[in-house]
Amino acid sequence: MTVFEELRRVVEVGGRAVVLTVVTGPDVGAKLLVHEDGSKAGDGPAGLALLAPDALRRGRSHVIEHDGTTVFADVFGPPPRLLAYGAIDTAEALCRLASLLGWRTIVADARARFATRERIPSADELLVAWPEEAIEQVKPDLGTAIVVLTHDDKFDLPMLTAALASDAFYVGALGSRRNQERRLGLLREAGLSEAERDRISGPCGLDVGAESPAETALSMLAEILASRAGRSGGPLKGAPHRIHAEPLAGKK
């Protein structure tokens, strides 16, 4: 099966894959399609597959400089997903904003009286589920961001633990710096490694002086977008890179 035939199948079933095309170098023109599970198709150098996980997490097409060659990573997949655990007003604001970006939104909470359409009308999906159950139902992949909003250890700790064991490209948690340090200590005692704990963005969001739930949600979603694009989220005025995502080499 050719790369194009395999790519059409991926698109038809709503799968996720990246086509890596050598733009400069000895293998110019060679293509390698890499699925989310690591399986491959095409005549491109097998070593290109090492670039696939980061490219899929980034979720958008971009140019990569690799071992003296230029590679164009063309990413295909369904819309990103946002899983918010904790059916609070910030979750509703997150869903409203994320829907404007075309993302699919899921809100989960073990408390049935909170996870209702009256409280969270903008979510695409509502789950009444404990953290492990929510992760099992959603099955976070490389296109999923997770935020934990509950401020309650009986929810926060198992949700963060389960989220960090998933393929989610972003894991964030609300809470003060003091509470974040306390929670990280509990996760350390529970056996999570430093590398796992470092994946948590907490307090999550960019420093924009947010106060209201809507402002907090905007701050959080901005950090999620920056993380997915491999950007710091700082002011564009002093940024050393292009304003928009990098184009294919040779194009403006």
Phi and psi in degrees as a GROMACS rama.xvg file:
@    title "Ramachandran Plot"
@    xaxis  label "Phi"
@    yaxis  label "Psi"
@TYPE xy
-73.4424  166.461  THR-2
-58.3935  -42.4603  VAL-3
-68.4827  -37.3264  PHE-4
-66.0059  -42.0348  GLU-5
-66.7463  -38.7187  GLU-6
-64.7837  -40.5407  LEU-7
-61.4258  -38.811  ARG-8
-64.7581  -40.4574  ARG-9
-59.6279  -47.4248  VAL-10
-64.8502  -40.7496  VAL-11
-63.7221  -35.6314  GLU-12
-94.7096  1.92548  VAL-13
72.0215  30.5336  GLY-14
-82.6059  -173.639  GLY-15
-130.115  130.616  ARG-16
-159.272  165.46  ALA-17
-130.029  136.858  VAL-18
-102.784  117.65  VAL-19
-101.551  116.214  LEU-20
-114.695  126.772  THR-21
-74.7769  118.765  VAL-22
-94.8824  -37.3132  VAL-23
-134.695  152.93  THR-24
116.769  -179.557  GLY-25
-64.9521  -24.1351  PRO-26
-104.694  28.7788  ASP-27
-52.9549  133.349  VAL-28
94.3724  -17.8151  GLY-29
-69.3174  144.21  ALA-30
-126.775  141.709  LYS-31
-133.949  120.025  LEU-32
-94.6382  128.131  LEU-33
-121.843  123.207  VAL-34
-78.5852  166.835  HIS-35
-59.8768  -31.5273  GLU-36
-83.9812  1.62837  ASP-37
95.3288  -9.83542  GLY-38
-68.5261  153.377  SER-39
-130.696  160.408  LYS-40
-151.618  146.346  ALA-41
116.87  176.161  GLY-42
-104.655  7.24548  ASP-43
-69.9631  157.23  GLY-44
-53.4126  134.892  PRO-45
-60.5242  -28.4355  ALA-46
-63.7715  -19.4696  GLY-47
-63.4046  -23.4369  LEU-48
-60.3417  -23.6937  ALA-49
-65.7364  -21.5669  LEU-50
-82.2141  -15.4539  LEU-51
-64.3962  -47.2631  ALA-52
-57.029  -46.4403  PRO-53
-65.6337  -38.0146  ASP-54
-64.2723  -40.6757  ALA-55
-69.3766  -36.2671  LEU-56
-64.9144  -36.662  ARG-57
-65.8051  -34.1434  ARG-58
77.2379  7.73656  GLY-59
-145.342  156.418  ARG-60
-70.6637  140.996  SER-61
-162.075  169.932  HIS-62
-100.409  139.127  VAL-63
-125.13  133.098  ILE-64
-94.1565  122.371  GLU-65
-143.292  116.683  HIS-66
49.7936  46.0087  ASP-67
79.2968  5.99892  GLY-68
-122.571  161.325  THR-69
-108.064  129.747  THR-70
-123.656  133.206  VAL-71
-97.6165  121.268  PHE-72
-99.8271  109.677  ALA-73
-101.39  108.231  ASP-74
-96.6007  133.062  VAL-75
-125.342  141.08  PHE-76
172.163  172.25  GLY-77
-70.7762  169.337  PRO-78
-58.0671  150.969  PRO-79
-60.9227  159.146  PRO-80
-121.493  147.217  ARG-81
-121.226  119.437  LEU-82
-107.749  116.102  LEU-83
-107.789  123.616  ALA-84
-100.914  116.844  TYR-85
119.706  104.937  GLY-86
-85.0688  68.5673  ALA-87
-109.908  178.404  ILE-88
-62.4695  -30.836  ASP-89
-65.3344  -34.6884  THR-90
-63.2562  -42.3617  ALA-91
-62.8905  -42.8622  GLU-92
-63.9167  -39.3304  ALA-93
-61.1928  -43.8081  LEU-94
-63.745  -41.7601  CYS-95
-61.3968  -45.3368  ARG-96
-69.8938  -44.8022  LEU-97
-64.2435  -31.7783  ALA-98
-65.3935  -29.7826  SER-99
-66.4874  -23.2216  LEU-100
-90.7477  -3.73384  LEU-101
85.4411  12.9939  GLY-102
-80.2263  156.168  TRP-103
-94.9149  132.209  ARG-104
-116.647  139.441  THR-105
-133.164  129.966  ILE-106
-119.529  130.663  VAL-107
-126.542  148.826  ALA-108
-163.18  140.928  ASP-109
-75.5351  -15.1099  ALA-110
-92.879  104.108  ARG-111
-59.7748  -30.2487  ALA-112
-71.3042  -17.2893  ARG-113
-93.3531  -40.0751  PHE-114
-82.7163  71.3935  ALA-115
-126.272  158.801  THR-116
-66.2913  -28.452  ARG-117
-66.1239  -37.9057  GLU-118
-85.1535  -36.6372  ARG-119
-127.15  69.7026  ILE-120
-71.8335  -20.0403  PRO-121
-89.3214  -10.4467  SER-122
-69.5157  140.148  ALA-123
-70.746  -28.7348  ASP-124
-147.715  137.183  GLU-125
-117.033  133.687  LEU-126
-124.283  130.16  LEU-127
-97.0719  100.363  VAL-128
-159.544  147.075  ALA-129
-73.037  162.543  TRP-130
-50.6043  -50.7569  PRO-131
-61.9794  -36.7041  GLU-132
-67.4356  -40.1862  GLU-133
-62.5869  -43.8747  ALA-134
-63.7033  -40.6943  ILE-135
-64.6906  -37.4935  GLU-136
-75.7211  -40.0023  GLN-137
-80.0537  -35.0941  VAL-138
52.3236  68.7379  LYS-139
-56.2348  135.496  PRO-140
-120.348  -167.919  ASP-141
-66.4033  -10.7548  LEU-142
-105.711  19.5405  GLY-143
-116.5  132.427  THR-144
-108.298  141.549  ALA-145
-124.559  132.243  ILE-146
-126.729  138.64  VAL-147
-110.083  122.029  VAL-148
-120.936  6.80244  LEU-149
-83.9667  -23.5467  THR-150
57.427  36.1108  HIS-151
-145.009  120.376  ASP-152
-57.3935  -33.5689  ASP-153
-67.6513  -18.6722  LYS-154
-103.047  -45.9333  PHE-155
-58.2777  -50.8914  ASP-156
-64.999  -49.9345  LEU-157
-66.708  -32.0255  PRO-158
-69.0324  -44.4118  MET-159
-64.5761  -41.4154  LEU-160
-61.0711  -46.0741  THR-161
-68.4071  -38.8848  ALA-162
-63.5437  -40.6284  ALA-163
-69.9543  -21.9336  LEU-164
-84.4558  -4.82692  ALA-165
-95.7293  -178.244  SER-166
-92.6282  9.72004  ASP-167
-52.4042  136.841  ALA-168
-80.1528  -13.4592  PHE-169
-147.018  134.394  TYR-170
-131.748  117.696  VAL-171
-128.207  160.184  GLY-172
-145.67  136.677  ALA-173
-75.2324  161.803  LEU-174
135.31  155.989  GLY-175
-67.4721  164.564  SER-176
-60.7387  -39.8367  ARG-177
-62.138  -43.6101  ARG-178
-67.7475  -35.9213  ASN-179
-61.2978  -45.0427  GLN-180
-62.9447  -41.786  GLU-181
-63.1291  -42.6489  ARG-182
-68.0089  -39.3431  ARG-183
-63.3087  -36.663  LEU-184
-62.8942  -40.5814  GLY-185
-66.4805  -37.6484  LEU-186
-68.0235  -36.0856  LEU-187
-63.1592  -44.735  ARG-188
-63.2682  -28.8939  GLU-189
-79.1944  -4.66405  ALA-190
105.522  3.11686  GLY-191
-74.4371  136.94  LEU-192
-73.662  166.287  SER-193
-61.1943  -40.4827  GLU-194
-62.2704  -39.7063  ALA-195
-66.9449  -44.7922  GLU-196
-65.3305  -33.4392  ARG-197
-66.9917  -17.7934  ASP-198
-71.7662  -18.9216  ARG-199
-77.6736  125.657  ILE-200
-90.7372  104.889  SER-201
-154.557  128.273  GLY-202
-63.7584  135.354  PRO-203
-79.6268  150.068  CYS-204
114.643  164.08  GLY-205
-91.6539  155.124  LEU-206
-80.959  85.9899  ASP-207
-116.762  8.33477  VAL-208
74.9665  29.8421  GLY-209
-64.0489  142.391  ALA-210
-126.983  -50.7643  GLU-211
-79.2367  164.026  SER-212
-56.1052  -39.348  PRO-213
-66.4758  -41.3331  ALA-214
-67.3242  -39.3262  GLU-215
-62.8952  -43.1078  THR-216
-62.5174  -41.0998  ALA-217
-62.2645  -43.4009  LEU-218
-59.961  -44.4802  SER-219
-66.8166  -45.7225  MET-220
-66.6111  -34.2741  LEU-221
-62.8732  -41.9062  ALA-222
-65.7935  -39.0124  GLU-223
-61.2351  -44.562  ILE-224
-62.7858  -43.9469  LEU-225
-62.9799  -42.0704  ALA-226
-61.7668  -42.8419  SER-227
-66.9264  -31.9235  ARG-228
-88.966  -1.18007  ALA-229
72.2298  29.0858  GLY-230
-109.733  161.558  ARG-231
-82.4534  -23.9634  SER-232
86.9276  10.1478  GLY-233
-80.0546  -179.588  GLY-234
-62.0753  137.712  PRO-235
-64.8359  -28.4996  LEU-236
-55.1199  -37.5692  LYS-237
-106.195  9.37124  GLY-238
-73.3594  138.249  ALA-239
-83.9578  -8.67355  PRO-240
-108.95  177.357  HIS-241
-63.1403  152.663  ARG-242
-65.2801  -44.0159  ILE-243
-99.3355  171.581  HIS-244
-57.4632  147.604  ALA-245
-61.5338  135.082  GLU-246
-84.9417  175.202  PRO-247
-61.4666  138.758  LEU-248
-51.6497  133.105  ALA-249
93.1832  -7.48111  GLY-250
-113.666  150.965  LYS-251
